[in-house]
């Protein structure tokens, strides 16, 4: 079962985005929260490498509260 990891400043909108783009969406969780995009990107890369998840960085302001998220799914809808 594939997994995806990414960073976002808007967890609600991000979750809705992915729920509409994959089948079998489950296990959504916030792994960690960071005060800068560079710190969040570093955490994303490390988590992706350690757990074999596809990484999907989000866009947003440089200075913000960045959340690292993770979920599993069955397949992409595209």
Short mmCIF file of the C-alpha atoms (twelve columns), coordinates in Angstrom:
data_MODEL
# 
_entry.id   MODEL 
# 
loop_
_atom_site.group_PDB 
_atom_site.id 
_atom_site.type_symbol 
_atom_site.label_atom_id 
_atom_site.label_alt_id 
_atom_site.label_comp_id 
_atom_site.label_asym_id 
_atom_site.label_seq_id 
_atom_site.Cartn_x 
_atom_site.Cartn_y 
_atom_site.Cartn_z 
_atom_site.pdbx_PDB_model_num 
ATOM 1  C CA . UNK A 1  0.000   0.000  0.000   1 
ATOM 2  C CA . UNK A 2  1.543   3.306  -1.075  1 
ATOM 3  C CA . UNK A 3  2.107   6.164  1.320   1 
ATOM 4  C CA . UNK A 4  2.619   9.834  0.795   1 
ATOM 5  C CA . UNK A 5  4.303   12.449 2.922   1 
ATOM 6  C CA . UNK A 6  4.323   16.213 2.459   1 
ATOM 7  C CA . UNK A 7  4.329   19.610 4.079   1 
ATOM 8  C CA . UNK A 8  1.580   22.192 4.225   1 
ATOM 9  C CA . UNK A 9  0.486   25.330 6.034   1 
ATOM 10 C CA . UNK A 10 -3.201  24.412 5.639   1 
ATOM 11 C CA . UNK A 11 -3.837  20.861 6.838   1 
ATOM 12 C CA . UNK A 12 -7.594  20.944 6.233   1 
ATOM 13 C CA . UNK A 13 -7.329  22.012 2.596   1 
ATOM 14 C CA . UNK A 14 -4.434  19.642 1.999   1 
ATOM 15 C CA . UNK A 15 -6.351  16.663 3.367   1 
ATOM 16 C CA . UNK A 16 -9.379  17.517 1.216   1 
ATOM 17 C CA . UNK A 17 -7.123  17.819 -1.829  1 
ATOM 18 C CA . UNK A 18 -5.691  14.312 -1.348  1 
ATOM 19 C CA . UNK A 19 -8.997  12.700 -0.408  1 
ATOM 20 C CA . UNK A 20 -10.287 13.774 -3.832  1 
ATOM 21 C CA . UNK A 21 -7.231  12.483 -5.726  1 
ATOM 22 C CA . UNK A 22 -6.637  8.970  -4.395  1 
ATOM 23 C CA . UNK A 23 -8.686  5.863  -3.664  1 
ATOM 24 C CA . UNK A 24 -8.604  4.164  -0.283  1 
ATOM 25 C CA . UNK A 25 -7.419  7.287  1.567   1 
ATOM 26 C CA . UNK A 26 -6.654  6.403  5.211   1 
ATOM 27 C CA . UNK A 27 -4.302  6.927  8.117   1 
ATOM 28 C CA . UNK A 28 -3.962  10.726 7.789   1 
ATOM 29 C CA . UNK A 29 -1.800  12.130 10.543  1 
ATOM 30 C CA . UNK A 30 0.345   15.109 11.333  1 
ATOM 31 C CA . UNK A 31 3.824   13.772 12.024  1 
ATOM 32 C CA . UNK A 32 5.455   17.012 13.190  1 
ATOM 33 C CA . UNK A 33 5.113   20.798 13.097  1 
ATOM 34 C CA . UNK A 34 7.881   23.231 12.122  1 
ATOM 35 C CA . UNK A 35 8.302   26.997 12.279  1 
ATOM 36 C CA . UNK A 36 10.055  27.325 8.907   1 
ATOM 37 C CA . UNK A 37 9.699   25.829 5.454   1 
ATOM 38 C CA . UNK A 38 13.360  24.726 5.300   1 
ATOM 39 C CA . UNK A 39 13.004  22.790 8.560   1 
ATOM 40 C CA . UNK A 40 9.783   21.195 7.325   1 
ATOM 41 C CA . UNK A 41 11.373  20.252 3.977   1 
ATOM 42 C CA . UNK A 42 14.297  18.618 5.799   1 
ATOM 43 C CA . UNK A 43 11.877  16.607 7.943   1 
ATOM 44 C CA . UNK A 44 9.867   15.673 4.841   1 
ATOM 45 C CA . UNK A 45 12.961  14.402 3.019   1 
ATOM 46 C CA . UNK A 46 14.114  12.377 6.017   1 
ATOM 47 C CA . UNK A 47 10.668  10.850 6.624   1 
ATOM 48 C CA . UNK A 48 10.264  10.030 2.939   1 
ATOM 49 C CA . UNK A 49 13.677  8.372  2.838   1 
ATOM 50 C CA . UNK A 50 13.160  6.384  6.055   1 
ATOM 51 C CA . UNK A 51 9.689   5.090  5.273   1 
ATOM 52 C CA . UNK A 52 9.705   4.936  1.467   1 
ATOM 53 C CA . UNK A 53 6.852   7.405  1.025   1 
ATOM 54 C CA . UNK A 54 6.460   9.596  -2.023  1 
ATOM 55 C CA . UNK A 55 7.197   13.205 -1.051  1 
ATOM 56 C CA . UNK A 56 4.890   16.053 -2.063  1 
ATOM 57 C CA . UNK A 57 5.961   19.483 -0.809  1 
ATOM 58 C CA . UNK A 58 3.352   22.181 -0.520  1 
ATOM 59 C CA . UNK A 59 3.567   25.860 -1.259  1 
ATOM 60 C CA . UNK A 60 3.033   28.639 1.203   1 
ATOM 61 C CA . UNK A 61 4.691   31.527 2.952   1 
ATOM 62 C CA . UNK A 62 8.312   31.059 3.960   1 
ATOM 63 C CA . UNK A 63 7.594   31.987 7.575   1 
ATOM 64 C CA . UNK A 64 4.622   30.032 8.840   1 
ATOM 65 C CA . UNK A 65 3.593   26.986 10.826  1 
ATOM 66 C CA . UNK A 66 4.442   24.068 8.581   1 
ATOM 67 C CA . UNK A 67 2.947   20.637 9.246   1 
ATOM 68 C CA . UNK A 68 4.494   17.397 8.004   1 
ATOM 69 C CA . UNK A 69 1.667   14.994 7.107   1 
ATOM 70 C CA . UNK A 70 1.479   11.333 6.135   1 
ATOM 71 C CA . UNK A 71 -1.242  9.047  4.800   1 
ATOM 72 C CA . UNK A 72 -1.670  5.752  2.987   1 
ATOM 73 C CA . UNK A 73 -3.890  4.985  0.007   1 
ATOM 74 C CA . UNK A 74 -4.631  2.333  -2.585  1 
ATOM 75 C CA . UNK A 75 -4.074  4.194  -5.866  1 
ATOM 76 C CA . UNK A 76 -3.941  7.584  -7.543  1 
ATOM 77 C CA . UNK A 77 -7.116  8.533  -9.402  1 
ATOM 78 C CA . UNK A 78 -5.173  10.099 -12.281 1 
# 
